[in-house]
Amino acid sequence: MSHNTLHTTIREKVNQTLFVDTHEHLIEESQRLAGPSSLAPLFTCDDWAYLFLHYALDDLKVAGMSQQNANQFASPDVSPQDKWKLFAPYWPRIRQTGYGRAVLLSIQRLFDIEDVTAETVGIITDKLRNGVRKGYYYHVLREVAGIETCQVNSLDRSFRETEYPDLLLQDISTVHMGSGLNVQQLRRETGLPVTTLDECYQAIDWYFESYGQRAVAVKNQSAYERRLNYLNVSAADAAPLFARYAADPTALAPAEERAVQDHLWRHTVRRASDFNLPVKLHTGYYAGTGYMPLERVSQNLKDLCPILPEFPNARFVLMHIAYPYQDELIALAKQYPNVYVDLCWAWIVNPLATKRFVKEFLMAVPANKLFTFGGDYTAVENVVGHAEIARQGLAQALSELVDESWLTESEALGLVEPLMRGNAYQVFNKKL
């Protein structure tokens, strides 16, 4: 088979296979129908700029857009044409990045518009507004993006009671239960007093008892705020510290607060294992701009090494390829049976690094340990472009492994279904 024919065969197989999308932050379709005022700040405007607000706006600001102009760009009170004037100087600088390209591809596929220009922003706005109706999410995700199901980590509540439970599978967010402890939120959401450590256990258990049978995983992104070096603090040591914290959240020294967090984080992992829920952990790159402590980010995977063998029955899903420390992630996935790797977000953070990662991962780690797509978006439209980038990168990675004689054509084609959906069916087996 010729080089070009081989690439075409693999790409066709990838294009024809549905993704199981293992990570999104999608707001509900009903919130989109209700209009921008329904969920600020996740849905601040419904014109063409909305498509650029999640992630692409970060690149716009790094390219030179001021915060004042970024605020105007996100505002519902600025016209589409005036937003174009804010955007135009920076679009040529970001259109080739993963963030920019994902939006452009989404616009091309959904609205049949080739580029974002002064002449098209009004048309994009009209098509965007007119397209949002009941069933819109099914159309965008299933029919256009080729997504079988999405796993959603809601950003505005611990567990989302979704209107599409067969399409938008839900994570339980656990940050406020331990590693980012928020007693007020626990009290508000559970109705429990949460004044003692035992009462905190009861509150955490309430989430799992209420949602554990419907959830697909638990998600924790506390790596944005702290190291992942969760110490094994005993209940006897944690209980008096928690009682002081519950009475006054400012009463503990930083080390004491960390001890409480560490103890409770371990409780959430045990409860997740009881309910057969994989534990998703943010690792690597930070969203946003102007703040990413690389020294701490570089320690994410090292910090987990002594913890992983303590929970042999927990399945840890390490997210975003730990970029830019992806080599260490391959080592962890190769060493620990309970570590799985999720490419969510990674394809648009750095498409070429992620393609290389796929090749190197498959040469080192059992292929069942990899999930190859999660859009990581709040806006459903941008899942389309991100999925296309992921399909291109995955097809290229497999084709190159054949070209370089690391895989046969048959082996490469045989990996497509597991990597795109089969692995997820096995690991997130409760609800898929």
C-alpha positions as CSV (number, residue, x, y, z in Angstrom):
1,M,0.0,0.0,0.0
2,S,1.3,3.4,-0.9
3,H,2.2,6.1,1.7
4,N,-0.7,8.3,0.7
5,T,-3.2,5.4,0.6
6,L,-2.2,4.3,4.0
7,H,-2.7,7.7,5.5
8,T,-6.1,8.0,3.8
9,T,-7.1,4.6,5.2
10,I,-6.2,5.5,8.7
11,R,-7.7,9.0,8.5
12,E,-11.0,7.5,7.2
13,K,-11.1,5.0,10.0
14,V,-10.5,7.8,12.5
15,N,-13.2,10.0,10.9
16,Q,-15.7,7.2,10.9
17,T,-15.3,6.4,14.6
18,L,-17.2,8.2,17.3
19,F,-15.3,9.7,20.2
20,V,-16.2,9.2,23.8
21,D,-15.4,12.7,25.1
22,T,-14.0,12.3,28.5
23,H,-13.9,15.9,29.7
24,E,-16.0,19.0,29.1
25,H,-17.3,22.0,31.1
26,L,-20.4,22.5,29.0
27,I,-23.2,24.6,30.3
28,E,-26.7,23.2,29.8
29,E,-28.6,23.7,26.5
30,S,-31.5,25.3,28.5
31,Q,-29.1,27.9,29.8
32,R,-28.1,28.7,26.2
33,L,-31.7,28.9,25.3
34,A,-32.4,31.3,28.2
35,G,-29.8,33.8,27.0
36,P,-26.5,35.3,28.3
37,S,-27.9,36.7,31.5
38,S,-28.7,33.2,32.8
39,L,-25.2,32.1,33.7
40,A,-22.6,34.9,33.9
41,P,-19.6,34.7,33.8
42,L,-19.7,31.4,31.7
43,F,-22.1,32.8,29.2
44,T,-21.7,36.6,29.0
45,C,-22.7,37.2,25.4
46,D,-24.3,35.4,22.5
47,D,-22.6,37.0,19.5
48,W,-19.6,35.7,17.6
49,A,-17.2,36.7,20.3
50,Y,-18.6,34.0,22.6
51,L,-16.8,31.4,20.6
52,F,-13.5,33.0,21.5
53,L,-14.0,33.6,25.2
54,H,-12.9,30.2,26.4
55,Y,-9.2,29.6,25.8
56,A,-8.8,31.7,22.6
57,L,-9.2,34.8,24.7
58,D,-6.1,33.8,26.6
59,D,-4.1,33.7,23.4
60,L,-5.6,37.1,22.3
61,K,-4.3,38.6,25.6
62,V,-0.9,37.0,25.3
63,A,-0.8,38.4,21.7
64,G,-1.3,41.9,23.1
65,M,-5.0,42.6,23.7
66,S,-5.5,44.6,26.9
67,Q,-7.6,43.5,29.8
68,Q,-9.9,46.5,29.2
69,N,-10.4,45.5,25.6
70,A,-10.9,41.8,26.6
71,N,-13.7,42.9,29.0
72,Q,-15.4,44.8,26.1
73,F,-14.9,41.8,23.8
74,A,-16.8,39.7,26.3
75,S,-19.6,42.2,27.0
76,P,-23.2,41.8,25.7
77,D,-23.4,45.6,25.3
78,V,-20.7,45.9,22.5
79,S,-21.8,45.4,18.9
80,P,-20.4,42.6,16.8
81,Q,-18.7,45.1,14.5
82,D,-17.1,47.0,17.4
83,K,-15.9,43.7,18.8
84,W,-14.3,43.0,15.4
85,K,-12.3,46.2,15.7
86,L,-11.0,45.0,19.1
87,F,-10.2,41.6,17.7
88,A,-8.8,42.3,14.2
89,P,-5.2,43.3,15.2
90,Y,-4.7,40.0,17.1
91,W,-6.5,37.5,14.9
92,P,-3.5,37.0,12.5
93,R,-1.3,36.3,15.5
94,I,-3.4,33.5,17.0
95,R,-5.3,31.9,14.1
96,Q,-2.6,29.1,13.8
97,T,-2.5,28.2,17.5
98,G,-4.5,25.3,18.8
99,Y,-6.9,27.7,20.6
100,G,-7.5,29.9,17.5
101,R,-7.7,27.0,15.1
102,A,-10.3,25.1,17.1
103,V,-12.6,28.1,16.9
104,L,-12.0,28.7,13.2
105,L,-12.6,25.0,12.4
106,S,-15.8,25.1,14.4
107,I,-17.1,28.2,12.5
108,Q,-16.2,26.5,9.2
109,R,-18.0,23.3,10.0
110,L,-21.0,24.6,11.8
111,F,-21.8,27.8,9.8
112,D,-20.1,27.2,6.5
113,I,-18.1,30.4,6.8
114,E,-14.4,30.2,5.8
115,D,-12.9,33.0,8.0
116,V,-13.7,35.5,10.7
117,T,-13.7,38.9,9.0
118,A,-15.4,42.3,9.3
119,E,-17.9,41.0,6.7
120,T,-18.6,37.7,8.4
121,V,-18.9,38.5,12.1
122,G,-22.5,39.6,11.7
123,I,-23.4,36.5,9.7
124,I,-21.7,34.3,12.3
125,T,-23.7,36.1,15.1
126,D,-27.0,35.5,13.3
127,K,-26.3,31.9,12.6
128,L,-25.1,31.3,16.1
129,R,-28.3,32.9,17.6
130,N,-30.7,31.3,15.2
131,G,-29.2,27.8,15.5
132,V,-29.7,27.5,19.3
133,R,-33.0,25.6,19.8
134,K,-34.1,22.4,21.5
135,G,-31.9,19.5,20.3
136,Y,-29.0,21.9,19.4
137,Y,-26.5,19.9,21.6
138,Y,-27.4,16.6,20.0
139,H,-26.9,18.2,16.6
140,V,-23.5,19.8,17.4
141,L,-22.1,16.9,19.4
142,R,-23.5,13.8,17.7
143,E,-24.1,14.9,14.1
144,V,-21.3,17.4,13.5
145,A,-18.5,16.6,16.0
146,G,-19.0,12.8,16.0
147,I,-19.2,12.6,19.8
148,E,-21.0,9.6,21.3
149,T,-21.1,10.9,24.9
150,C,-19.5,13.8,26.9
151,Q,-18.3,13.6,30.5
152,V,-19.1,17.0,32.0
153,N,-17.5,18.6,35.0
154,S,-19.9,21.5,35.9
155,L,-18.1,24.7,36.9
156,D,-21.1,26.1,38.8
157,R,-22.2,23.2,41.1
158,S,-20.9,20.0,42.6
159,F,-23.0,17.8,40.3
160,R,-25.2,18.9,37.4
161,E,-28.7,17.5,37.1
162,T,-28.5,17.4,33.3
163,E,-31.4,17.5,30.9
164,Y,-29.5,15.1,28.6
165,P,-28.3,12.3,30.9
166,D,-27.6,9.9,27.9
167,L,-25.4,12.5,26.2
168,L,-23.9,14.7,29.0
169,L,-22.6,12.3,31.6
170,Q,-21.6,14.0,34.8
171,D,-18.6,14.1,37.2
172,I,-18.8,14.9,40.9
173,S,-16.6,17.9,41.7
174,T,-14.7,17.1,44.9
175,V,-12.4,20.1,45.4
176,H,-14.5,21.7,48.1
177,M,-14.8,18.4,50.0
178,G,-11.1,18.2,50.8
179,S,-8.1,19.7,48.9
180,G,-9.9,23.0,48.5
181,L,-12.0,22.6,51.6
182,N,-15.1,24.9,51.7
183,V,-17.2,24.2,54.8
184,Q,-19.8,26.9,53.9
185,Q,-20.4,25.2,50.5
186,L,-20.7,21.8,52.2
187,R,-23.3,23.2,54.6
188,R,-25.2,25.0,51.9
189,E,-25.4,22.0,49.5
190,T,-26.0,19.2,52.0
191,G,-28.0,20.9,54.7
192,L,-25.7,19.4,57.4
193,P,-24.1,21.3,60.2
194,V,-20.5,20.2,59.4
195,T,-18.9,21.3,62.7
196,T,-16.9,18.1,63.4
197,L,-14.8,15.8,61.3
198,D,-17.4,13.1,61.5
199,E,-20.0,15.5,60.3
200,C,-17.7,16.4,57.4
201,Y,-17.5,12.7,56.5
202,Q,-21.3,12.6,56.5
203,A,-21.4,15.6,54.2
204,I,-18.9,14.0,51.8
205,D,-20.8,10.7,51.9
206,W,-24.0,12.6,51.1
207,Y,-22.7,13.6,47.7
208,F,-21.7,10.0,46.9
209,E,-24.9,8.6,48.2
210,S,-26.9,11.2,46.3
211,Y,-25.1,11.2,43.0
212,G,-22.6,8.3,43.0
213,Q,-24.9,5.9,41.1
214,R,-25.4,8.5,38.3
215,A,-21.9,10.0,38.2
216,V,-19.3,8.7,35.7
217,A,-16.2,10.0,37.7
218,V,-15.0,12.4,40.3
219,K,-13.0,15.5,39.3
220,N,-10.4,17.5,41.3
221,Q,-8.5,20.5,39.9
222,S,-6.8,21.6,43.1
223,A,-3.4,21.5,41.4
224,Y,-4.2,25.1,40.4
225,E,-3.9,26.1,44.0
226,R,-1.6,23.7,45.7
227,R,0.9,20.7,45.4
228,L,-0.5,17.2,45.1
229,N,1.6,15.9,48.0
230,Y,-1.3,14.7,50.1
231,L,0.1,13.4,53.3
232,N,-1.4,10.5,55.2
233,V,-2.8,12.4,58.2
234,S,-4.7,10.4,60.8
235,A,-8.3,11.1,61.9
236,A,-7.0,11.6,65.4
237,D,-4.7,14.4,64.2
238,A,-7.3,15.9,61.8
239,A,-10.3,16.0,64.0
240,P,-9.3,18.8,66.4
241,L,-7.9,20.8,63.5
242,F,-11.1,20.5,61.6
243,A,-13.2,21.6,64.6
244,R,-11.2,24.7,64.9
245,Y,-11.4,25.3,61.1
246,A,-15.2,24.8,61.1
247,A,-15.6,27.4,63.8
248,D,-13.3,29.9,62.2
249,P,-11.7,29.2,58.7
250,T,-8.9,31.7,59.5
251,A,-7.9,29.9,62.8
252,L,-5.4,27.4,61.3
253,A,-1.9,27.9,60.3
254,P,-1.2,27.0,56.6
255,A,0.4,23.7,57.6
256,E,-2.6,22.8,59.8
257,E,-5.1,23.6,57.1
258,R,-3.1,21.5,54.6
259,A,-3.3,18.6,57.1
260,V,-7.1,18.8,57.2
261,Q,-7.2,19.0,53.4
262,D,-4.9,16.0,52.9
263,H,-7.0,13.8,55.3
264,L,-10.2,14.7,53.6
265,W,-8.9,14.3,50.1
266,R,-8.0,10.7,50.9
267,H,-11.5,10.2,52.2
268,T,-12.9,11.3,48.8
269,V,-10.6,8.9,47.0
270,R,-11.8,6.0,49.2
271,R,-15.5,7.0,48.6
272,A,-14.9,7.2,44.9
273,S,-13.4,3.7,44.9
274,D,-16.4,2.4,46.9
275,F,-18.7,3.7,44.1
276,N,-16.4,2.5,41.3
277,L,-15.8,6.0,40.1
278,P,-12.4,7.0,38.5
279,V,-10.6,9.9,40.1
280,K,-9.7,12.6,37.5
281,L,-6.9,14.9,38.6
282,H,-5.8,18.1,36.8
283,T,-2.1,18.0,36.1
284,G,0.2,20.3,34.1
285,Y,-0.6,23.5,32.3
286,Y,-2.8,26.3,33.7
287,A,-5.7,27.9,32.0
288,G,-5.6,31.7,31.9
289,T,-2.7,34.1,31.5
290,G,0.1,35.6,33.6
291,Y,0.3,32.9,36.3
292,M,1.7,29.4,36.1
293,P,4.3,28.4,38.7
294,L,6.3,25.9,36.7
295,E,8.2,24.7,39.8
296,R,5.0,23.6,41.4
297,V,3.5,22.2,38.1
298,S,6.7,20.2,37.6
299,Q,6.1,18.5,41.0
300,N,2.5,17.3,40.2
301,L,3.5,13.8,39.0
302,K,6.4,13.4,41.5
303,D,4.0,14.2,44.3
304,L,1.6,11.4,43.2
305,C,4.2,8.7,43.1
306,P,4.0,7.7,46.8
307,I,0.2,8.0,46.8
308,L,-0.7,5.8,43.8
309,P,0.3,2.5,45.4
310,E,-1.7,3.3,48.5
311,F,-4.9,3.2,46.5
312,P,-4.6,0.1,44.3
313,N,-8.4,-0.1,43.8
314,A,-8.7,3.6,42.7
315,R,-8.3,4.4,39.0
316,F,-6.5,7.7,38.6
317,V,-7.1,9.6,35.4
318,L,-4.3,12.2,35.0
319,M,-5.4,14.9,32.7
320,H,-4.0,17.2,30.0
321,I,-0.8,15.0,29.5
322,A,0.7,17.0,32.4
323,Y,2.0,19.5,29.7
324,P,4.8,20.5,29.6
325,Y,6.0,17.5,31.7
326,Q,4.5,14.8,29.5
327,D,7.6,12.5,29.6
328,E,7.1,11.9,33.3
329,L,3.4,11.1,32.7
330,I,4.4,8.3,30.3
331,A,6.7,6.9,33.0
332,L,3.9,6.9,35.6
333,A,1.4,5.3,33.2
334,K,4.0,2.6,32.4
335,Q,4.8,1.9,36.1
336,Y,1.4,2.0,37.9
337,P,-1.5,-0.2,36.9
338,N,-4.1,2.3,38.3
339,V,-2.9,5.3,36.2
340,Y,-4.7,6.3,33.0
341,V,-3.9,9.3,30.8
342,D,-6.4,11.7,29.3
343,L,-5.5,13.9,26.3
344,C,-8.4,16.3,27.1
345,W,-7.5,19.9,26.4
346,A,-4.0,18.9,25.2
347,W,-4.7,18.9,21.5
348,I,-5.4,22.6,21.6
349,V,-2.7,23.5,24.1
350,N,-0.1,22.2,21.7
351,P,-1.3,20.0,18.8
352,L,2.2,18.9,17.7
353,A,3.4,18.0,21.3
354,T,0.3,15.9,21.8
355,K,0.8,14.1,18.5
356,R,4.3,13.3,19.6
357,F,3.0,12.2,23.0
358,V,0.6,9.7,21.4
359,K,3.4,8.1,19.4
360,E,5.8,7.9,22.4
361,F,3.0,6.7,24.7
362,L,2.0,3.9,22.5
363,M,5.6,2.7,22.2
364,A,6.0,2.5,26.0
365,V,2.6,2.0,27.7
366,P,-0.3,-0.6,27.2
367,A,-2.7,1.0,24.8
368,N,-5.7,0.5,27.1
369,K,-4.4,3.3,29.4
370,L,-5.1,6.2,27.0
371,F,-8.2,8.3,26.3
372,T,-7.7,10.5,23.2
373,F,-10.2,13.3,23.4
374,G,-11.9,15.8,25.7
375,G,-12.8,19.2,24.5
376,D,-12.6,20.9,27.9
377,Y,-15.0,23.7,26.8
378,T,-17.9,25.6,28.2
379,A,-19.2,26.4,24.7
380,V,-20.5,23.4,22.8
381,E,-19.7,24.8,19.4
382,N,-15.9,24.7,20.0
383,V,-16.0,20.9,20.7
384,V,-16.4,20.6,16.9
385,G,-13.1,22.2,16.0
386,H,-11.2,20.6,18.9
387,A,-12.5,17.1,17.8
388,E,-11.3,17.8,14.3
389,I,-7.8,18.7,15.5
390,A,-7.8,15.6,17.7
391,R,-8.8,13.4,14.8
392,Q,-6.1,14.9,12.6
393,G,-3.4,14.5,15.2
394,L,-4.4,10.9,16.1
395,A,-4.5,9.9,12.5
396,Q,-1.1,11.4,11.9
397,A,0.4,9.8,14.9
398,L,-0.8,6.3,13.9
399,S,0.2,6.9,10.3
400,E,3.7,8.0,11.3
401,L,4.2,5.0,13.5
402,V,3.4,2.8,10.4
403,D,5.7,4.8,8.2
404,E,8.5,4.4,10.7
405,S,7.9,0.7,10.9
406,W,6.9,0.7,14.6
407,L,3.4,-0.6,13.7
408,T,1.8,-2.5,10.9
409,E,-1.1,-1.1,9.1
410,S,-3.4,-3.7,10.7
411,E,-2.1,-2.8,14.2
412,A,-2.6,0.9,13.7
413,L,-6.2,0.4,12.4
414,G,-6.9,-1.9,15.3
415,L,-5.9,0.8,17.8
416,V,-8.4,3.4,16.5
417,E,-11.5,2.1,18.2
418,P,-10.0,1.5,21.6
419,L,-8.2,4.8,21.7
420,M,-11.3,6.8,20.6
421,R,-14.0,5.1,22.6
422,G,-13.3,1.5,23.7
423,N,-10.8,2.3,26.5
424,A,-13.3,4.8,28.0
425,Y,-16.0,2.1,27.9
426,Q,-13.8,-0.1,30.0
427,V,-12.6,2.4,32.6
428,F,-15.8,4.5,32.9
429,N,-17.8,1.3,32.8
430,K,-20.6,2.3,35.1
431,K,-22.5,4.6,32.8
432,L,-21.3,4.1,29.2
